[in-house]
Amino acid sequence: MGRLFGTDGVRGVANADLTAELALGLSVAAAHVLAEAGTFAGHRPTAVVGRDPRASGEFLEAAVVAGLASAGVDVLRVGVLPTPAVAYLTGVLGADLGVMLSASHNAMPDNGIKFFARGGHKLADELEDRIERVYEQHRTGEPWERPTGAGVGRVRAYEEGFDKYVAHLIGVLPNRLDGLKVVLDEAHGAAARVSPEAFTRAGAEIVTIGAEPDGLNINDGCGSTHLDLLKAAVVEHGADLGIAHDGDADRCLAVDAEGNEVDGDQILAVLALAMREAGTLRGDAVVGTVMSNLGFKLAMEREGLQLVQTGVGDRYVLESMKEHGYALGGEQSGHVIILDHATTGDGTLTGLMLAARLAATGRTLADLAGVMERLPQVLVNVPDVDKSRVATSAELTTAVTEAERELGATGRVLLRPSGTEPLVRVMVEAADIDQARSVAGRLADVVKSALG
C-alpha cells in the first residue's frame, strides 16, 4: 500500500478513493495513536470533529464519529467550521485530537481527512506513519481492542464552537474595522457563516458573495482560486478591499479597491511591517517557501527583515516557525500563519488582520501592498521525465548556471520535482515577463532532453 497521507492529510474522490470504511478505520487508528496517552493517564480521551459543507462530508463525518466512539473516544461535533477553527477548538478545549473533513480548495467530488494532535497542531510525519501502520495492521486481520458498555465513547453536538471561535478572532484584533467596506468571497465553504459574523462584529460594512453553500457548489467558480467575481464585486460596490477564502478557509487572498489581486506574499509583507511596528515580529524574520516571489525577499531585505525559506507546503513553514520561534510565515497561495494566535493557516484571521492594518493607518491596500514589487514569475510543468535525476544531471546544472548568470540579481531559477506526479516544475522569475518566459522555455527544453 502506498502512503495514504499526503502533504495535508488524506485526500481523494469521496466514496471512491476516500470511503466510509477508510474514514472509520483511520479514525480508530488515530484514536489508538493520538489518544492513548490520555487513556493511560486515566481520563476519557476527547476528539473535536468538524467539516466543510461538501455533501460527502455528511457520511464521512458519520464514519469518523463512529470510529472514534467505538475506540472509546468522546466526540464533540462542531459541525461546519473552518479548518483553523477545529484546530483552535482542539487546543482550547484540551482535546486529545481533532479531525477536519475537507479537501480545501479542491473541487466538490473530493474530500479529505486531516488530524490534529493535542494543542491543535498538525501531525508530524512520524505520527502519520504510526497511524498508517496501526490502520494497516488491523485492516489485514489483527483485531481492534474494542471497549464495551460504559467504555464506548459518547457523542454530542458542541454548538458553542462557533461563538467561541469568532470571539477568539475578535479578541486578538489590534483595532476595530469601523469605516471599512469589505467584500467577502466565502467560496460556498466552511467560513460562510464565520467570516461575515467576525467582520461584522469587528465593525466593518460587508458585502458577501459565495456564501450560500448547498453541499455541491463549494469552490465552484469562486473563492481564492477564482478571483474574477470578487474583483468585479469590489469595484461594483466601491469597497476598500475584498477577501477570498478557499473551501476550508485556511487561505486568504485579497483584492484592492481597484480590483487588483494581492497575493499571499504581499499580505505577508504588509503584516510583517505591522507586526514589527507592534513589536511582535520575533527575530525580525518572516518564514516563506522556495516559491516565494523574489520581489518579496528583496522588499524584506530593503526593510531590514529576513526571509527564511523552506520547502513548499505550509507544514514546513510551520515547522520552521516553531523550531526557531518566529511569529509570522506563509505561502504565496494565501496560507498565512500568525503563530501567536493560530496553530495553522487561518484565512479569516489573516483577512481581519489585513483589514485592521488599513483601518489603523488610513492607507489603501494598494499603497500598503506596494511595499513589494511582485516580479513576473513563469511556471512550466515538464511531464514524463525522470524527476529523480534533477539534482544529478550535469547538463541541467550547466543550463541553470547559465540562466542565473543571464538573469542576474533580479532573477531566479528553481527546478523542483513534483511530489505526486512524474514531472519537473521549472520556475523562473525576472524583472521582465518576456525574459522570464524565454528562459523558462529554454530550461524546459533542457529538462526534456536531459531527463526524458
LUMZA-606775 format. One record per residue (C-alpha): x, y, z. Coordinates in nm, 4 decimals, padded with zeros to 6 digits. Example, Ala and Ser with C-alpha at 12.3 -4.5 7.8 and 13.67 -1.06 7.14 Angstrom:
         X         Y         Z
   01.2300  -00.4500   00.7800
   01.3670  -00.1060   00.7140
// end
This chain:
         X         Y         Z
   00.0000   00.0000   00.0000
   00.1338   00.3449  -00.0896
   00.1469   00.6169   00.1720
  -00.2060   00.7363   00.2494
  -00.1081   01.0731   00.3960
  -00.0099   01.3471   00.1556
   00.1181   01.6944   00.2339
  -00.2113   01.7869   00.4027
  -00.3895   01.4795   00.5330
  -00.5580   01.2010   00.3356
  -00.7440   01.3135   00.0225
  -00.9239   01.1586  -00.2711
  -01.2534   01.1329  -00.4530
  -01.5151   01.0792  -00.1834
  -01.6762   00.7335  -00.1910
  -01.4190   00.6133  -00.4449
  -01.0711   00.6752  -00.3010
  -01.1898   00.8064   00.0341
  -01.4575   00.5632   00.1502
  -01.6590   00.5384   00.4701
  -01.4645   00.2230   00.5563
  -01.1299   00.4035   00.5182
  -01.2523   00.7026   00.7210
  -01.3734   00.4759   01.0007
  -01.0546   00.2694   01.0069
  -00.8239   00.5702   01.0042
  -01.0221   00.7287   01.2862
  -00.9888   00.4181   01.5036
  -00.6153   00.4052   01.4254
  -00.5779   00.7758   01.5067
  -00.7621   00.7207   01.8342
  -00.5194   00.4453   01.9302
  -00.2155   00.6572   01.8391
  -00.3210   01.0077   01.9472
  -00.5473   00.9362   02.2433
  -00.3529   00.6523   02.4055
  -00.1580   00.8851   02.6356
  -00.4836   01.0292   02.7668
  -00.6267   00.6816   02.8211
  -00.3225   00.5687   03.0155
  -00.3391   00.8872   03.2228
  -00.6789   00.7767   03.3492
  -00.9142   01.0134   03.1694
  -01.1534   00.9655   02.8824
  -00.9957   01.0888   02.5603
  -01.1886   01.3540   02.3673
  -01.1925   01.4490   01.9995
  -01.3231   01.7582   01.8178
  -01.4711   01.6793   01.4746
  -01.5636   01.9386   01.2120
  -01.6168   01.9543   00.8367
  -01.6698   02.1793   00.5388
  -02.0125   02.1844   00.3639
  -01.9423   01.9160   00.0986
  -02.2268   01.6672   00.0658
  -01.9807   01.3808   00.1130
  -01.8772   01.5303   00.4460
  -02.2064   01.4150   00.5915
  -02.1419   01.0421   00.5538
  -01.7678   01.0757   00.6163
  -01.8354   01.2623   00.9405
  -02.0677   00.9805   01.0482
  -01.7942   00.7257   00.9760
  -01.5274   00.9238   01.1634
  -01.7512   00.9787   01.4652
  -01.8450   00.6092   01.4711
  -01.4811   00.5057   01.4544
  -01.3734   00.7375   01.7340
  -01.6632   00.6471   01.9637
  -01.6091   00.2755   01.9022
  -01.2496   00.3238   02.0191
  -01.3662   00.4798   02.3465
  -01.3210   00.8453   02.2489
  -01.5818   01.1056   02.3451
  -01.6664   01.3202   02.0425
  -01.7586   01.6888   02.0220
  -01.9234   01.7526   01.6833
  -01.8716   02.1194   01.5946
  -02.0391   02.0938   01.2522
  -01.9417   02.3107   00.9564
  -01.6472   02.5272   01.0629
  -01.3135   02.6255   00.9054
  -01.0080   02.4051   00.9494
  -00.8374   02.6647   01.1754
  -01.1492   02.6721   01.3945
  -01.1241   02.2966   01.4520
  -00.7541   02.3366   01.5304
  -00.8273   02.6220   01.7737
  -01.1077   02.4352   01.9483
  -00.8950   02.1212   01.9777
  -00.6397   02.3283   02.1663
  -00.8633   02.5477   02.3800
  -01.0889   02.2593   02.4856
  -00.7942   02.0406   02.5814
  -00.8988   01.7666   02.3406
  -00.6678   01.4745   02.2686
  -00.7155   01.5054   01.8955
  -00.9069   01.6947   01.6293
  -01.0431   01.5811   01.2930
  -01.1329   01.8040   00.9977
  -01.3137   01.6694   00.6909
  -01.2269   01.8858   00.3918
  -01.0433   01.8847   00.0611
  -00.9649   02.2561   00.0959
  -00.9577   02.4236  -00.2480
  -01.0237   02.1009  -00.4417
  -01.3422   02.0508  -00.6441
  -01.6578   01.9224  -00.4749
  -01.6228   01.5479  -00.5567
  -01.3017   01.5324  -00.3496
  -01.2820   01.5213   00.0261
  -01.0142   01.4661   00.2867
  -00.9366   01.3828   00.6472
  -00.6948   01.5926   00.8467
  -00.5933   01.5073   01.2036
  -00.4701   01.7436   01.4729
  -00.2770   01.6413   01.7829
  -00.3191   01.7927   02.1303
  -00.2949   02.1687   02.1206
  -00.4411   02.1798   01.7687
  -00.1138   02.1129   01.5892
  -00.0721   01.9327   01.2576
   00.0799   01.5867   01.2828
   00.4477   01.5218   01.2297
   00.5349   01.2656   00.9622
   00.6232   01.0144   01.2348
   00.2723   01.0305   01.3841
   00.1089   00.9961   01.0427
   00.3261   00.6921   00.9733
   00.2239   00.5360   01.3061
  -00.1454   00.5879   01.2260
  -00.0957   00.4232   00.8856
   00.0844   00.1268   01.0408
  -00.1891   00.0720   01.3005
  -00.4588   00.1071   01.0338
  -00.2864  -00.1424   00.8041
  -00.2293  -00.3953   01.0837
  -00.5986  -00.4056   01.1648
  -00.7135  -00.3846   00.8023
  -00.5243  -00.7060   00.7319
  -00.6769  -00.9004   01.0164
  -00.5399  -00.8031   01.3570
  -00.8493  -00.7319   01.5741
  -00.9150  -00.3954   01.7339
  -00.9213  -00.3637   02.1088
  -01.2871  -00.2645   02.1494
  -01.4383  -00.1178   02.4670
  -01.7897  -00.2215   02.5642
  -02.0616  -00.0957   02.7950
  -01.9736   00.2344   02.9574
  -01.6341   00.2241   02.7851
  -01.7630   00.3312   02.4445
  -01.7315   00.6978   02.3525
  -02.0188   00.9425   02.3857
  -02.1118   01.1845   02.1069
  -02.2654   01.5292   02.1406
  -02.3028   01.8431   01.9345
  -02.0816   02.1283   02.0515
  -02.2763   02.4261   01.9190
  -02.0773   02.6717   02.1318
  -01.7801   02.6226   01.8997
  -01.8973   02.8855   01.6518
  -01.9205   03.1679   01.9063
  -01.6062   03.0607   02.0874
  -01.4032   03.0755   01.7674
  -01.5493   03.4086   01.6498
  -01.4857   03.5599   01.9942
  -01.1250   03.4443   01.9684
  -01.0837   03.6152   01.6293
  -01.2281   03.9433   01.7554
  -01.0285   03.9237   02.0771
  -00.6893   03.9191   01.9039
  -00.7578   04.2086   01.6641
  -00.5353   04.5114   01.7370
  -00.8109   04.7593   01.6421
  -01.1644   04.7738   01.5047
  -01.2619   04.7944   01.1392
  -01.5142   05.0786   01.1617
  -01.5351   05.2774   00.8383
  -01.4164   04.9945   00.6123
  -01.6294   04.8371   00.3419
  -01.5236   04.4785   00.2679
  -01.6427   04.2242   00.0116
  -01.6088   03.8665   00.1369
  -01.5965   03.5685  -00.1011
  -01.6546   03.2577   00.1081
  -01.6170   03.0008  -00.1745
  -01.9502   02.8484  -00.0609
  -01.7319   02.6873   00.2000
  -01.6665   02.6411   00.5692
  -01.6396   03.0119   00.6545
  -01.9731   03.1128   00.5018
  -02.1113   03.1968   00.8491
  -01.7926   03.2611   01.0483
  -01.6228   03.5217   00.8320
  -01.9223   03.7561   00.7799
  -02.0018   03.7343   01.1523
  -01.6450   03.8161   01.2545
  -01.6064   04.1111   01.0155
  -01.9452   04.2496   01.1170
  -01.8696   04.2230   01.4893
  -01.5362   04.3967   01.4219
  -01.7199   04.6978   01.2780
  -01.6810   04.6530   00.9020
  -01.9579   04.7069   00.6483
  -01.9672   04.3848   00.4481
  -02.0906   04.2527   00.1157
  -02.0863   03.8738   00.0791
  -02.0602   03.6526  -00.2267
  -02.0121   03.2773  -00.2397
  -02.1796   03.2464   00.0998
  -02.4658   03.0110   00.0185
  -02.3228   02.6583   00.0435
  -02.5556   02.3798  -00.0679
  -02.3107   02.0919  -00.0390
  -02.2438   02.0860  -00.4140
  -02.1159   02.4348  -00.5011
  -01.8011   02.4628  -00.2863
  -01.5131   02.6344  -00.4757
  -01.7288   02.6398  -00.7901
  -01.6049   02.9431  -00.9833
  -01.5487   03.1410  -00.6648
  -01.3130   03.1744  -00.3690
  -00.9366   03.2108  -00.3583
  -00.8807   03.0020  -00.6729
  -01.1271   03.2066  -00.8850
  -01.0935   03.5778  -00.8073
  -01.2801   03.7336  -01.1010
  -01.6154   03.7553  -00.9191
  -01.4528   03.9176  -00.6177
  -01.2626   04.1689  -00.8301
  -01.5842   04.2747  -01.0044
  -01.7781   04.2954  -00.6767
  -01.5169   04.5135  -00.5058
  -01.5247   04.7640  -00.7927
  -01.9049   04.7492  -00.8237
  -01.9658   04.8190  -00.4541
  -01.6843   05.0727  -00.4121
  -01.5305   04.8615  -00.1367
  -01.1976   04.9271   00.0301
  -01.0859   04.5681  -00.0230
  -01.2027   04.2158  -00.0956
  -01.1139   03.8978   00.0903
  -01.1297   03.5494  -00.0656
  -01.1119   03.2185   00.1181
  -01.0927   02.8607  -00.0059
  -01.3273   02.5789   00.0890
  -01.1925   02.5202   00.4387
  -01.0856   02.8839   00.4950
  -00.7230   02.8220   00.5827
  -00.6248   03.0549   00.2960
  -00.6748   03.4230   00.2301
  -00.6111   03.6222  -00.0848
  -00.7148   03.9836  -00.1251
  -00.8235   04.2375  -00.3856
  -00.7555   04.6100  -00.3612
  -01.0097   04.8852  -00.4311
  -00.9147   04.8952  -00.7999
  -00.9765   04.5211  -00.8390
  -00.6130   04.4114  -00.8401
  -00.5083   04.0840  -00.6769
  -00.2977   04.0953  -00.3600
  -00.1367   03.7545  -00.3106
  -00.0017   03.5770  -00.0049
   00.3485   03.7217  -00.0383
   00.2119   04.0761  -00.0451
  -00.0161   04.0062   00.2522
   00.2825   03.8695   00.4442
   00.4810   04.1830   00.3615
   00.2035   04.4111   00.4910
   00.1579   04.2086   00.8107
   00.5325   04.1819   00.8701
   00.5702   04.5598   00.8818
   00.2626   04.5927   01.1036
   00.3957   04.3309   01.3449
   00.7416   04.4869   01.3536
   00.5798   04.8183   01.4397
   00.3854   04.6468   01.7193
   00.6958   04.4678   01.8469
   00.5559   04.1190   01.7799
   00.7704   04.0125   01.4817
   01.0152   03.7928   01.6673
   01.3649   03.7762   01.5199
   01.2749   04.0399   01.2603
   01.2045   03.7461   01.0305
   00.9265   03.6049   00.8136
   00.9117   03.2408   00.7007
   00.8212   03.1670   00.3398
   00.8928   02.8895   00.0889
   01.1268   02.8491  -00.2053
   00.8322   02.9581  -00.4215
   00.8049   03.2975  -00.2502
   00.8351   03.5748  -00.5058
   01.1831   03.7247  -00.5324
   01.0220   04.0660  -00.5017
   00.9088   03.9681  -00.1519
   01.2623   03.8753  -00.0497
   01.4041   04.1979  -00.1916
   01.1380   04.4038  -00.0121
   01.2099   04.2378   00.3218
   01.5834   04.2953   00.2794
   01.5180   04.6608   00.1981
   01.3114   04.6883   00.5193
   01.5844   04.5228   00.7275
   01.3891   04.1984   00.7710
   01.4949   03.8424   00.6927
   01.3031   03.5979   00.4732
   01.3613   03.2405   00.5895
   01.2702   02.9951   00.3125
   01.1527   02.6326   00.3454
   01.0271   02.3603   00.1153
   00.6836   02.4036  -00.0452
   00.3950   02.3385   00.1940
   00.2567   02.5247   00.4933
   00.3519   02.2352   00.7221
   00.7210   02.3057   00.6502
   00.6676   02.6763   00.7112
   00.5066   02.5930   01.0447
   00.7876   02.3537   01.1433
   01.0462   02.6264   01.0853
   00.8409   02.8814   01.2780
   00.8049   02.6509   01.5777
   01.1688   02.5434   01.5717
   01.3089   02.8962   01.5651
   01.0360   03.0868   01.7463
   00.9247   03.3004   01.4513
   00.5820   03.4649   01.4676
   00.4803   03.5024   01.1008
   00.5037   03.2794   00.7965
   00.3132   03.1638   00.4942
   00.2875   03.0920   00.1261
   00.2117   03.2831  -00.1913
  -00.1125   03.0820  -00.2180
  -00.2519   03.2608   00.0881
  -00.1707   03.0209   00.3703
  -00.0655   03.2719   00.6380
   00.0265   03.1561   00.9879
   00.0225   03.4055   01.2747
   00.1607   03.1748   01.5397
   00.0708   03.3839   01.8433
  -00.2972   03.3425   01.7582
  -00.3275   03.0250   01.5469
  -00.1603   02.6869   01.5070
  -00.2269   02.6689   01.1340
  -00.3097   02.8942   00.8409
  -00.6253   03.0911   00.9204
  -00.7870   03.2761   00.6311
  -01.0415   03.4660   00.8396
  -00.7812   03.5788   01.0910
  -00.5493   03.6856   00.8094
  -00.8236   03.8867   00.6398
  -00.9170   04.0556   00.9670
  -00.5560   04.1467   01.0407
  -00.5086   04.2856   00.6905
  -00.8258   04.4940   00.7193
  -00.7172   04.6125   01.0647
  -00.3952   04.7470   00.9117
  -00.5967   04.9505   00.6603
  -00.8200   05.0855   00.9369
  -00.5284   05.1716   01.1646
  -00.3194   05.3514   00.9012
  -00.5897   05.5055   00.6834
  -00.3913   05.3864   00.3813
  -00.5272   05.1925   00.0845
  -00.4457   04.8278   00.0317
  -00.2720   04.9140  -00.2961
  -00.0487   05.1577  -00.1101
   00.0331   04.9095   00.1670
   00.0958   04.6212  -00.0751
   00.3235   04.8498  -00.2756
   00.5982   04.7794  -00.0232
   00.6955   04.4969  -00.2586
   00.7097   04.4719  -00.6354
   00.5837   04.1312  -00.7481
   00.8340   04.0191  -01.0108
   00.6982   03.8238  -01.3089
   00.7020   03.4512  -01.2338
   00.6658   03.1812  -01.5001
   00.5982   02.8182  -01.4094
   00.6310   02.5390  -01.6682
   00.5487   02.1751  -01.5881
   00.7577   01.9234  -01.7826
   00.5823   01.5819  -01.7751
   00.7040   01.2268  -01.8409
   01.0648   01.2768  -01.7301
   01.2882   01.1079  -01.4714
   01.2439   01.3587  -01.1903
   01.4863   01.1671  -00.9667
   01.7824   01.2949  -01.1750
   01.7123   01.6682  -01.1396
   01.9902   01.7173  -00.8837
   02.2493   01.4955  -01.0574
   02.2235   01.5931  -01.4249
   02.5364   01.7827  -01.5342
   02.3514   01.9127  -01.8416
   02.0800   02.0647  -01.6228
   02.3312   02.2125  -01.3799
   02.5118   02.3884  -01.6646
   02.1858   02.5214  -01.8111
   02.0682   02.6556  -01.4745
   02.4035   02.8244  -01.4098
   02.3881   02.9969  -01.7482
   02.0279   03.1075  -01.6867
   02.1122   03.2500  -01.3438
   02.4036   03.4416  -01.4925
   02.1715   03.5877  -01.7565
   01.9048   03.6893  -01.5009
   02.1447   03.8487  -01.2522
   02.0387   03.9769  -00.9095
   01.6777   04.0460  -01.0104
   01.6017   03.6968  -01.1360
   01.5825   03.3438  -01.0045
   01.5563   02.9845  -01.1278
   01.4034   02.6893  -00.9428
   01.3772   02.3322  -01.0716
   01.1559   02.1192  -00.8471
   01.0478   01.7576  -00.8895
   00.6761   01.7163  -00.8253
   00.5925   01.5337  -00.5065
   00.2968   01.3484  -00.6592
   00.3426   01.3322  -01.0396
   00.6169   01.2243  -01.2854
   00.7057   01.5778  -01.3801
   00.9531   01.8562  -01.3070
   00.8412   02.2110  -01.2351
   01.0523   02.4875  -01.3916
   01.0043   02.8244  -01.2231
   01.1733   03.1406  -01.3490
   01.1470   03.4942  -01.2109
   01.2777   03.8028  -01.3864
   01.2226   04.1758  -01.3931
   01.0748   04.1351  -01.7428
   00.7991   03.8836  -01.8223
   00.9274   03.8148  -02.1751
   01.2716   03.7291  -02.0402
   01.1162   03.5014  -01.7768
   00.9161   03.3172  -02.0438
   01.2170   03.2832  -02.2715
   01.4438   03.1433  -02.0012
   01.1725   02.9098  -01.8695
   01.1079   02.7754  -02.2195
   01.4759   02.7055  -02.2810
   01.5164   02.5325  -01.9443
   01.2052   02.3213  -02.0051
   01.3596   02.2026  -02.3337
   01.6793   02.1067  -02.1500
   01.4802   01.9167  -01.8881
   01.3054   01.7199  -02.1652
   01.6296   01.6323  -02.3434
   01.8324   01.5585  -02.0283
   01.5692   01.3654  -01.8303
   01.3292   01.2375  -02.0962
// end
